[in-house]
């Protein structure tokens, strides 16, 4: 499957982010726990050079828990402060404030030495589309937050959300774009719904997902769709056809509606109904 991907406004977004990053102490980067490397843009390392870094492993509820732990170790090893979160339920968010303090300990100490007391840490949330930035800001900032007025130098329209005496958040998240060099990484992004399905062939995508699941999570399909028996050697299209049949997705004349079955499978995967599934493991353990 050949994925063509032409994200618009890349240069403009990058330029705007470069400006905004000058104003902040800490970059809070959200990644999708199911595809933690594929759902980030490595350019952030250059853009955020010299800033304290936090990685939030979001949607951790949808990912394999043992893989989540491996990813926490991986990002910690890169010098990032990592927190596993589920922004939809708020799980893990309590850990963020202490982690911010830890991540910005040097800045806080530097301020103290200069006699600057209680200057809040200024943070910016970044991530590719659909990774959960708005959900995070809403859940973390909550209703209690107060927007502070525009400050000089902040891109017009941007405001700071004062979360506490010690933390201010830029209210507009920095949108990165996914960057993938190979088709496998592109497929992973397509599986989680980060590449518009309209430019993809959903049926082909579903076949690729079946191929992956049969190899790495062999029980997931049979468990979700009782009646489907993925016998060894069954091709992905035979399995998709079985899903269509057990879900009564039939066209005139009793022909299976594979396109509808593909949509069901992809939706079930994306919402976690196939179980907690991680699509990529950290480079070391993948070897
Ligand atoms: P963005 O600003 O980065 O583009 O992402 P946004 O917050 O809009 O979130 C994208 C989707 O991901 C939303 O689902 C949101 O509910 C879901 N989401 C965010 N964080 C989590 C999480 O930790 N776990 C799970 N399971 N889902 C999460 P949606 O289908 O677009 O909207 P809705 O149906 O939830 O309203």
Boltz pocket constraint, residues with backbone or C-beta under 6 A from the ligand:
constraints:
  - pocket:
      binder: B
      contacts: [[A, 58], [A, 59], [A, 60], [A, 61], [A, 62], [A, 85], [A, 86], [A, 87], [A, 88], [A, 89], [A, 127], [A, 128], [A, 129], [A, 130], [A, 131], [A, 132], [A, 133], [A, 134], [A, 135], [A, 136], [A, 270]]
      max_distance: 6.0
